[in-house]
Amino acid sequence: MLAAAVGGCGSVVPGEAVRAEPNLADLDVGNYPTEPLEYGTAADEDAARYREAQRLGDFVALPLEADPAYVTRLMGMGGPVVLDRRDMQSLVINDTFDEVAGELVAGWVHTWSTGGEVDTSQQMSIAVLMFPDAATAESVATGLEHDDFTFNTDNRPVQLSKYPHSKAHWRPGITSLGSWTSHDRYVTYIKYNDLSGRAELPEMVQRTEALLDIQLPLLDEFEPTPAEQLNDVELDPDNILALTLPKSETLIATTGPAGAFRGRGALFALSGIENLDFFEKGQVSAIGLAESVVMRSDSAEGAEALLNNFKPKTDSTESTPIEVPEGIDGGQVHCYSRKLEEYETRPSNFCLFRTGHFFAQVEGSQIQDLHQKTSAQYALLAR
């Protein structure tokens, strides 16, 4: 109060208030770590390629950017990281992918769908594959399109008027369009599929071109890691994974390594996303995906905006508030239990909180475990 009186007289001091040092002694963190983990550089070539795919993922467009009707992220459709044919799953039907794309450095793929019933929905898949140079990318795009024709001789070529160098095809009577587009050292594969069976060819072409309109400029912004430096690529360049609860070895074996992102790439693991506005409103600078989700904002106000964005609405029918862990100061933690039918036999709970410039989300099936994980995550961020 003395300092305020001396410096007062209506003056305003710029900057943010200094937060009091939190008391972490009363937190129940169970066996979860509360000290940052150093990730270092890639251990081998596969780890380096996986990390490069994550970097690329921030520059792969989401179908909802071309059409906000694509509100549902589909699982089990491939990727998101692409290192070989297996990661493309059912999106590529020919069996020559690994041969034609043998020089693949890394890729990223995802599929989104419109809402409503599955059999009346529209699905849009997009994959971006990166190669050593533009000549290789062009050769791969040509080769994969050729093999789509040899695999099914009923396919017919389709011209994309806005992108005449693209290679596209469809099968008359089937409301699906596939295309391969080379751009510098990248190949973009887009597959549009209307499960209602109503789409006409011009509409399928228009939707493909609309997504390419967004995707190709994004690739001009991406800076690949130079080939000679790839095996030394940093796994956590923004020091965000260090502050995120680490994945267990079991989880790594089933879902892949933890990931550090700065934007779009992280959305493969987030639900309830309808647009990308929260990136700007939340002033997001880094995202860590491991056992928990952590987002770093450029300001405390941005972190608060993220909390408000991801917090369920008060009239939500999909979740209900539950008790929060003790010892987290400031009243900034909110916990919920999901009420959807799919979770009736396997409980699903989560906690959200913000502290300083950070927002975090933690998942857990059992309440005690969820509270311990949330407390450990808070300890990592509040130190």
LUMKOLMI-509568 format. One record per residue (C-alpha): x, y, z; residue number from 1. Coordinates in steps of 0.25 Angstrom, whole numbers, plus 5000, padded with zeros to 4 digits. Layout:
N
{east X&north Y&up Z&k NUM};
...
This chain:
383
{east 5000&north 5000&up 5000&k 1};
{east 5012&north 5009&up 5003&k 2};
{east 5017&north 5007&up 4989&k 3};
{east 5003&north 5010&up 4983&k 4};
{east 5003&north 5023&up 4991&k 5};
{east 5016&north 5028&up 4986&k 6};
{east 5014&north 5024&up 4972&k 7};
{east 4999&north 5028&up 4971&k 8};
{east 4993&north 5041&up 4968&k 9};
{east 4985&north 5034&up 4957&k 10};
{east 4997&north 5029&up 4949&k 11};
{east 4996&north 5015&up 4942&k 12};
{east 5008&north 5006&up 4942&k 13};
{east 5008&north 4997&up 4930&k 14};
{east 5010&north 4982&up 4930&k 15};
{east 5003&north 4971&up 4938&k 16};
{east 5002&north 4969&up 4953&k 17};
{east 5013&north 4960&up 4959&k 18};
{east 5006&north 4947&up 4964&k 19};
{east 5008&north 4943&up 4978&k 20};
{east 5017&north 4930&up 4979&k 21};
{east 5007&north 4918&up 4980&k 22};
{east 5007&north 4909&up 4991&k 23};
{east 5008&north 4895&up 4985&k 24};
{east 5011&north 4887&up 4998&k 25};
{east 4997&north 4883&up 5000&k 26};
{east 4995&north 4877&up 4986&k 27};
{east 4992&north 4862&up 4984&k 28};
{east 4999&north 4859&up 4972&k 29};
{east 5000&north 4844&up 4974&k 30};
{east 5012&north 4838&up 4966&k 31};
{east 5011&north 4848&up 4955&k 32};
{east 5023&north 4856&up 4952&k 33};
{east 5024&north 4871&up 4956&k 34};
{east 5038&north 4874&up 4950&k 35};
{east 5040&north 4878&up 4935&k 36};
{east 5044&north 4867&up 4926&k 37};
{east 5055&north 4870&up 4916&k 38};
{east 5052&north 4865&up 4902&k 39};
{east 5065&north 4868&up 4894&k 40};
{east 5066&north 4864&up 4880&k 41};
{east 5061&north 4853&up 4872&k 42};
{east 5067&north 4839&up 4875&k 43};
{east 5067&north 4833&up 4861&k 44};
{east 5062&north 4835&up 4847&k 45};
{east 5048&north 4831&up 4850&k 46};
{east 5047&north 4840&up 4862&k 47};
{east 5052&north 4852&up 4853&k 48};
{east 5042&north 4849&up 4842&k 49};
{east 5031&north 4848&up 4852&k 50};
{east 5035&north 4861&up 4858&k 51};
{east 5036&north 4868&up 4844&k 52};
{east 5022&north 4863&up 4841&k 53};
{east 5017&north 4870&up 4854&k 54};
{east 5023&north 4882&up 4849&k 55};
{east 5017&north 4881&up 4836&k 56};
{east 5003&north 4878&up 4843&k 57};
{east 5002&north 4893&up 4847&k 58};
{east 5002&north 4896&up 4832&k 59};
{east 4991&north 4886&up 4827&k 60};
{east 4978&north 4893&up 4825&k 61};
{east 4965&north 4888&up 4832&k 62};
{east 4953&north 4885&up 4824&k 63};
{east 4945&north 4895&up 4833&k 64};
{east 4954&north 4906&up 4828&k 65};
{east 4948&north 4904&up 4814&k 66};
{east 4934&north 4901&up 4819&k 67};
{east 4929&north 4902&up 4834&k 68};
{east 4919&north 4891&up 4832&k 69};
{east 4931&north 4881&up 4834&k 70};
{east 4930&north 4881&up 4849&k 71};
{east 4933&north 4866&up 4853&k 72};
{east 4947&north 4861&up 4853&k 73};
{east 4947&north 4846&up 4849&k 74};
{east 4956&north 4836&up 4856&k 75};
{east 4962&north 4823&up 4849&k 76};
{east 4963&north 4830&up 4835&k 77};
{east 4978&north 4830&up 4836&k 78};
{east 4990&north 4838&up 4842&k 79};
{east 4991&north 4849&up 4846&k 80};
{east 5006&north 4846&up 4844&k 81};
{east 5009&north 4839&up 4831&k 82};
{east 5022&north 4832&up 4829&k 83};
{east 5017&north 4821&up 4820&k 84};
{east 5005&north 4814&up 4813&k 85};
{east 4999&north 4809&up 4826&k 86};
{east 4997&north 4823&up 4831&k 87};
{east 4988&north 4826&up 4820&k 88};
{east 4979&north 4814&up 4823&k 89};
{east 4966&north 4814&up 4814&k 90};
{east 4969&north 4827&up 4808&k 91};
{east 4978&north 4821&up 4798&k 92};
{east 4973&north 4808&up 4791&k 93};
{east 4985&north 4805&up 4782&k 94};
{east 4996&north 4796&up 4787&k 95};
{east 5008&north 4804&up 4781&k 96};
{east 5008&north 4816&up 4790&k 97};
{east 5021&north 4811&up 4797&k 98};
{east 5028&north 4809&up 4784&k 99};
{east 5024&north 4822&up 4777&k 100};
{east 5026&north 4830&up 4790&k 101};
{east 5038&north 4823&up 4794&k 102};
{east 5045&north 4837&up 4797&k 103};
{east 5035&north 4842&up 4806&k 104};
{east 5041&north 4851&up 4817&k 105};
{east 5028&north 4853&up 4825&k 106};
{east 5013&north 4855&up 4824&k 107};
{east 5001&north 4859&up 4831&k 108};
{east 4986&north 4855&up 4828&k 109};
{east 4973&north 4857&up 4835&k 110};
{east 4958&north 4855&up 4831&k 111};
{east 4946&north 4863&up 4836&k 112};
{east 4931&north 4861&up 4833&k 113};
{east 4919&north 4870&up 4833&k 114};
{east 4909&north 4868&up 4845&k 115};
{east 4896&north 4859&up 4845&k 116};
{east 4895&north 4845&up 4841&k 117};
{east 4907&north 4838&up 4836&k 118};
{east 4900&north 4832&up 4823&k 119};
{east 4896&north 4846&up 4819&k 120};
{east 4909&north 4853&up 4823&k 121};
{east 4920&north 4859&up 4814&k 122};
{east 4934&north 4855&up 4817&k 123};
{east 4947&north 4863&up 4813&k 124};
{east 4961&north 4857&up 4815&k 125};
{east 4973&north 4864&up 4813&k 126};
{east 4988&north 4859&up 4813&k 127};
{east 5000&north 4867&up 4811&k 128};
{east 5013&north 4859&up 4807&k 129};
{east 5027&north 4865&up 4807&k 130};
{east 5038&north 4860&up 4798&k 131};
{east 5053&north 4864&up 4796&k 132};
{east 5050&north 4874&up 4784&k 133};
{east 5039&north 4878&up 4775&k 134};
{east 5043&north 4869&up 4764&k 135};
{east 5041&north 4857&up 4773&k 136};
{east 5027&north 4862&up 4777&k 137};
{east 5023&north 4864&up 4763&k 138};
{east 5027&north 4850&up 4760&k 139};
{east 5020&north 4844&up 4772&k 140};
{east 5007&north 4852&up 4769&k 141};
{east 5007&north 4847&up 4755&k 142};
{east 5010&north 4833&up 4759&k 143};
{east 5000&north 4831&up 4770&k 144};
{east 4989&north 4837&up 4761&k 145};
{east 4993&north 4827&up 4750&k 146};
{east 4992&north 4816&up 4759&k 147};
{east 4978&north 4820&up 4764&k 148};
{east 4974&north 4818&up 4749&k 149};
{east 4981&north 4804&up 4748&k 150};
{east 4975&north 4800&up 4761&k 151};
{east 4960&north 4803&up 4756&k 152};
{east 4959&north 4804&up 4741&k 153};
{east 4945&north 4811&up 4743&k 154};
{east 4951&north 4824&up 4748&k 155};
{east 4951&north 4836&up 4739&k 156};
{east 4960&north 4848&up 4739&k 157};
{east 4955&north 4861&up 4744&k 158};
{east 4960&north 4875&up 4741&k 159};
{east 4961&north 4885&up 4752&k 160};
{east 4960&north 4898&up 4745&k 161};
{east 4967&north 4906&up 4756&k 162};
{east 4978&north 4896&up 4757&k 163};
{east 4980&north 4891&up 4743&k 164};
{east 4993&north 4884&up 4748&k 165};
{east 4985&north 4875&up 4758&k 166};
{east 4982&north 4861&up 4755&k 167};
{east 4968&north 4857&up 4759&k 168};
{east 4958&north 4846&up 4756&k 169};
{east 4945&north 4841&up 4759&k 170};
{east 4936&north 4829&up 4756&k 171};
{east 4923&north 4832&up 4749&k 172};
{east 4911&north 4830&up 4758&k 173};
{east 4920&north 4830&up 4770&k 174};
{east 4919&north 4843&up 4778&k 175};
{east 4934&north 4843&up 4781&k 176};
{east 4946&north 4851&up 4776&k 177};
{east 4961&north 4849&up 4778&k 178};
{east 4972&north 4858&up 4774&k 179};
{east 4987&north 4859&up 4775&k 180};
{east 4993&north 4873&up 4774&k 181};
{east 5008&north 4876&up 4774&k 182};
{east 5013&north 4889&up 4779&k 183};
{east 5028&north 4891&up 4781&k 184};
{east 5033&north 4879&up 4789&k 185};
{east 5019&north 4875&up 4794&k 186};
{east 5008&north 4867&up 4789&k 187};
{east 4994&north 4870&up 4794&k 188};
{east 4984&north 4859&up 4793&k 189};
{east 4969&north 4862&up 4795&k 190};
{east 4957&north 4853&up 4795&k 191};
{east 4943&north 4858&up 4795&k 192};
{east 4932&north 4848&up 4798&k 193};
{east 4917&north 4850&up 4799&k 194};
{east 4911&north 4839&up 4806&k 195};
{east 4897&north 4844&up 4803&k 196};
{east 4900&north 4841&up 4788&k 197};
{east 4894&north 4855&up 4784&k 198};
{east 4907&north 4863&up 4780&k 199};
{east 4909&north 4866&up 4765&k 200};
{east 4923&north 4866&up 4759&k 201};
{east 4923&north 4882&up 4758&k 202};
{east 4921&north 4883&up 4773&k 203};
{east 4931&north 4872&up 4776&k 204};
{east 4941&north 4880&up 4768&k 205};
{east 4938&north 4893&up 4775&k 206};
{east 4939&north 4888&up 4789&k 207};
{east 4953&north 4882&up 4785&k 208};
{east 4958&north 4895&up 4779&k 209};
{east 4953&north 4903&up 4791&k 210};
{east 4962&north 4894&up 4800&k 211};
{east 4973&north 4896&up 4791&k 212};
{east 4971&north 4911&up 4791&k 213};
{east 4975&north 4910&up 4806&k 214};
{east 4985&north 4899&up 4806&k 215};
{east 4995&north 4903&up 4796&k 216};
{east 4998&north 4917&up 4802&k 217};
{east 5000&north 4911&up 4815&k 218};
{east 5011&north 4902&up 4809&k 219};
{east 5018&north 4914&up 4805&k 220};
{east 5019&north 4919&up 4819&k 221};
{east 5025&north 4905&up 4824&k 222};
{east 5040&north 4905&up 4826&k 223};
{east 5045&north 4890&up 4825&k 224};
{east 5056&north 4886&up 4834&k 225};
{east 5069&north 4885&up 4825&k 226};
{east 5072&north 4870&up 4821&k 227};
{east 5085&north 4871&up 4827&k 228};
{east 5079&north 4876&up 4841&k 229};
{east 5067&north 4867&up 4841&k 230};
{east 5073&north 4856&up 4850&k 231};
{east 5076&north 4867&up 4860&k 232};
{east 5062&north 4873&up 4860&k 233};
{east 5058&north 4878&up 4874&k 234};
{east 5045&north 4871&up 4880&k 235};
{east 5041&north 4882&up 4889&k 236};
{east 5046&north 4895&up 4883&k 237};
{east 5037&north 4904&up 4890&k 238};
{east 5039&north 4897&up 4904&k 239};
{east 5024&north 4894&up 4904&k 240};
{east 5025&north 4879&up 4905&k 241};
{east 5034&north 4880&up 4917&k 242};
{east 5022&north 4887&up 4925&k 243};
{east 5012&north 4876&up 4920&k 244};
{east 5009&north 4863&up 4927&k 245};
{east 5018&north 4853&up 4920&k 246};
{east 5011&north 4841&up 4913&k 247};
{east 5013&north 4827&up 4919&k 248};
{east 5021&north 4817&up 4911&k 249};
{east 5008&north 4809&up 4909&k 250};
{east 5001&north 4822&up 4903&k 251};
{east 5013&north 4825&up 4894&k 252};
{east 5012&north 4810&up 4888&k 253};
{east 4997&north 4812&up 4885&k 254};
{east 4996&north 4827&up 4881&k 255};
{east 5010&north 4831&up 4877&k 256};
{east 5020&north 4841&up 4884&k 257};
{east 5016&north 4854&up 4890&k 258};
{east 5015&north 4866&up 4881&k 259};
{east 5019&north 4881&up 4881&k 260};
{east 5010&north 4890&up 4872&k 261};
{east 5008&north 4905&up 4870&k 262};
{east 4994&north 4904&up 4863&k 263};
{east 4986&north 4895&up 4854&k 264};
{east 4994&north 4882&up 4856&k 265};
{east 4989&north 4881&up 4871&k 266};
{east 4974&north 4880&up 4866&k 267};
{east 4975&north 4865&up 4863&k 268};
{east 4974&north 4863&up 4878&k 269};
{east 4964&north 4874&up 4882&k 270};
{east 4949&north 4872&up 4882&k 271};
{east 4938&north 4882&up 4880&k 272};
{east 4946&north 4891&up 4870&k 273};
{east 4936&north 4899&up 4861&k 274};
{east 4946&north 4909&up 4856&k 275};
{east 4961&north 4915&up 4858&k 276};
{east 4957&north 4927&up 4865&k 277};
{east 4962&north 4923&up 4879&k 278};
{east 4976&north 4923&up 4874&k 279};
{east 4975&north 4938&up 4872&k 280};
{east 4966&north 4941&up 4884&k 281};
{east 4975&north 4933&up 4893&k 282};
{east 4988&north 4938&up 4887&k 283};
{east 4993&north 4924&up 4886&k 284};
{east 5008&north 4923&up 4884&k 285};
{east 5011&north 4908&up 4887&k 286};
{east 5003&north 4895&up 4890&k 287};
{east 5007&north 4883&up 4897&k 288};
{east 5000&north 4869&up 4895&k 289};
{east 5004&north 4858&up 4904&k 290};
{east 4997&north 4852&up 4916&k 291};
{east 4990&north 4866&up 4916&k 292};
{east 4988&north 4878&up 4907&k 293};
{east 4995&north 4891&up 4911&k 294};
{east 4994&north 4904&up 4903&k 295};
{east 5003&north 4916&up 4905&k 296};
{east 4997&north 4929&up 4903&k 297};
{east 5004&north 4942&up 4901&k 298};
{east 4996&north 4948&up 4912&k 299};
{east 4988&north 4945&up 4925&k 300};
{east 4976&north 4950&up 4918&k 301};
{east 4978&north 4941&up 4906&k 302};
{east 4979&north 4929&up 4915&k 303};
{east 4966&north 4933&up 4922&k 304};
{east 4960&north 4934&up 4908&k 305};
{east 4964&north 4920&up 4905&k 306};
{east 4958&north 4915&up 4918&k 307};
{east 4945&north 4922&up 4915&k 308};
{east 4946&north 4916&up 4901&k 309};
{east 4947&north 4901&up 4905&k 310};
{east 4939&north 4902&up 4917&k 311};
{east 4925&north 4895&up 4915&k 312};
{east 4914&north 4905&up 4915&k 313};
{east 4905&north 4905&up 4927&k 314};
{east 4893&north 4899&up 4920&k 315};
{east 4901&north 4888&up 4914&k 316};
{east 4894&north 4875&up 4913&k 317};
{east 4908&north 4868&up 4910&k 318};
{east 4915&north 4869&up 4923&k 319};
{east 4912&north 4873&up 4938&k 320};
{east 4921&north 4879&up 4948&k 321};
{east 4928&north 4871&up 4958&k 322};
{east 4937&north 4874&up 4970&k 323};
{east 4951&north 4880&up 4968&k 324};
{east 4964&north 4876&up 4974&k 325};
{east 4968&north 4883&up 4987&k 326};
{east 4980&north 4893&up 4988&k 327};
{east 4979&north 4900&up 4974&k 328};
{east 4978&north 4914&up 4977&k 329};
{east 4970&north 4925&up 4970&k 330};
{east 4958&north 4917&up 4967&k 331};
{east 4962&north 4915&up 4953&k 332};
{east 4960&north 4900&up 4952&k 333};
{east 4947&north 4894&up 4947&k 334};
{east 4944&north 4879&up 4946&k 335};
{east 4933&north 4872&up 4938&k 336};
{east 4928&north 4858&up 4936&k 337};
{east 4923&north 4855&up 4921&k 338};
{east 4909&north 4851&up 4921&k 339};
{east 4908&north 4846&up 4906&k 340};
{east 4902&north 4832&up 4904&k 341};
{east 4916&north 4827&up 4899&k 342};
{east 4922&north 4829&up 4913&k 343};
{east 4911&north 4822&up 4921&k 344};
{east 4920&north 4809&up 4922&k 345};
{east 4933&north 4816&up 4923&k 346};
{east 4934&north 4828&up 4931&k 347};
{east 4940&north 4840&up 4925&k 348};
{east 4944&north 4853&up 4933&k 349};
{east 4953&north 4865&up 4931&k 350};
{east 4958&north 4877&up 4938&k 351};
{east 4961&north 4891&up 4932&k 352};
{east 4969&north 4902&up 4938&k 353};
{east 4978&north 4914&up 4935&k 354};
{east 4989&north 4919&up 4943&k 355};
{east 4998&north 4931&up 4938&k 356};
{east 4999&north 4930&up 4923&k 357};
{east 4995&north 4916&up 4922&k 358};
{east 4983&north 4908&up 4920&k 359};
{east 4982&north 4893&up 4922&k 360};
{east 4972&north 4881&up 4920&k 361};
{east 4974&north 4868&up 4928&k 362};
{east 4966&north 4855&up 4925&k 363};
{east 4963&north 4844&up 4935&k 364};
{east 4953&north 4833&up 4936&k 365};
{east 4954&north 4832&up 4952&k 366};
{east 4952&north 4844&up 4960&k 367};
{east 4964&north 4842&up 4969&k 368};
{east 4973&north 4840&up 4958&k 369};
{east 4968&north 4852&up 4950&k 370};
{east 4970&north 4861&up 4963&k 371};
{east 4984&north 4856&up 4964&k 372};
{east 4988&north 4858&up 4950&k 373};
{east 4981&north 4872&up 4950&k 374};
{east 4989&north 4875&up 4963&k 375};
{east 5002&north 4870&up 4956&k 376};
{east 4999&north 4878&up 4944&k 377};
{east 4997&north 4891&up 4952&k 378};
{east 5010&north 4889&up 4959&k 379};
{east 5017&north 4888&up 4946&k 380};
{east 5011&north 4901&up 4941&k 381};
{east 5011&north 4909&up 4954&k 382};
{east 5025&north 4908&up 4959&k 383};
